[in-house]
């Protein structure tokens, strides 16, 4: 294949990916982004890098997921080191990873089928199809892009190893496998794909290579099990295998519809515990689709052409998310199609390439129209993932009984300062699921913020009754007692929170506040420092430590703390006001005025006596 043509194809793939996802760059942190990025202390300091390889992905935010994805978390750590909490940088990285997966498809299809046209068509379809917005417009959705990219890299170099006998290629292939499983557990499907490749190409299996791959698989499974125990503990498995089969067919029918007609896309299709009956029309349609696909596989068994490969790829890579053999969080989801969709795009790409030889202009027009349509739908779908209120409101229309979505919508309204709407959705979530602890917790926080301590305490105690190991809630109970002036009980519950999760930065911060009020300044300094050590971006902890340093007669240290707080959070009004007083004491009146005015502009109330003291210098500046 001429290098110029390859370069042109690569440029087209990259340009298309950037153009259609550009409007997602300013999308806010949403859904799991909040716990895995915004509130995750373990991605904010490189000293935690080794910990990412031996902990749950939510360990840094005291929000357990029971997922082991250290390479995914490493990419978020790298993003944080580059962008801080500037959401645009995270979105840019996620878009680039998706484009890399598209380029890997181009390379993989090229070496497998020796067709630059099929490679290009399949890649452009993959890049533009709106079914992938969940994995691209949603930052932590990049887990699927990462695992798919490394699966393809591993396969590409495995093919080179088989064809050329390259030892280096085999090493790169095995490294790709390791990075795939460390990105997401779905990478475990790769050995099956390797075996399928040998069957498809009618060549002997490389036993040594597969032995090493199975050894690496065992190491991964043992490592994961040693940290989290069995991952097969979900109550879905109280049901029998055959009771879950209809759900697979319902999902299969849904997936075919989503690939062919990608409209009404959303994030919540149903819980993994949902049980269907074969009498359901969707199950019957899915069963018919399955019979059709299997019939084509049997028909093409001897030919083993691109159609055979595409259908087999689709079915094999769908298995990890099928909810049949191990638990999935939903019986179907758009993200579950990220890897299997290659089979669909290969069929369309191959069909278009055949048509191209017969009706070139018509084929180019039709294919271009499809890409334009897909791109327009993708750009429109990106908006769905932009803001929390828009996202949860629309999702709730498709999943009106979801307590999780009701709760998350309530929290989005709470963050937007719309307390009435927030309370409504928190209560609605509790009504939908009386055991949903997050809703009790969030409603309790609202009552606490509004000074209704008794109602808050009752809700927090309900959470502890349902989830005794919830460290955040013990911290919240401590805050209730602190608000009541009961420092002894507050200290007890803050420490209880830290016993469960020693990295709970807000509990250290709260202890710092309690000890400061009690006049135990040494303990207060220690707690504020612990809060900062647990979360290096804890602006309020820096600010309060600065105030404490003033009381302790350490103005230079206080000055540094206020500066640090503003480096982290430039819109922190209180820190601006405190820094203003520091500059005033240094007789740097211009800077004192500047920071005072900034604090006022941010809505922070400054003491009238201090404003009066600044007035002569304001007049002299004029």
Protein Blocks (a to p, Z undefined) as FASTA:
>chain_A
ZZklmmmmmmmmmmmmmmmmmmmmmpccehjlmmmmmmmmklmcfklmmmmmmccfklmn
opaehiacfklmmmmmmmmmmnomafklmmmmmmmmmmmmmmmmmmmmmmmnopaklmmm
mmmmmmmmmklmmmmmpmklmmmmmmmmmmmmmmmmmmmmmmnopaklmmmmmmmmmmmm
mmomklmmmmmmmmmmmmmnopacdfklmmmmmmmmmmmmmmmmmmnopaklbfklmpcf
klmmmmmmmmmmmmmmmmmmcghiafbfbdfkbccdfklmklmmmmmmmmmmmmmmmmmm
mnopaklmmmmmmmmmmmmmnommbccfbfbdfklmmmmmmmmmmmmmmmmmmmmmmmmm
lmmmmmmmmmmmmmmmmmmmmmmmmpmklmmmmmmmmmmmbmklmmmmmmmmmmnopakl
mmmmmmmmmmmmmmlmklmmmmmmmmmmnopaklmmmmmmmmmmmmmmlmklmmmmmmmm
mmnopaklmmmmmmmmmmmmmmlmklmmmmmmmmmmnopaklmmmmmmmmmmmmmklmkl
mmmmmmmmmmnopaklmmmmmmmmmmmmmmlmklmmmmmmmmmmnopaklmmmmmmmmmm
nopacdfklmmmmmmmmmmmZZ
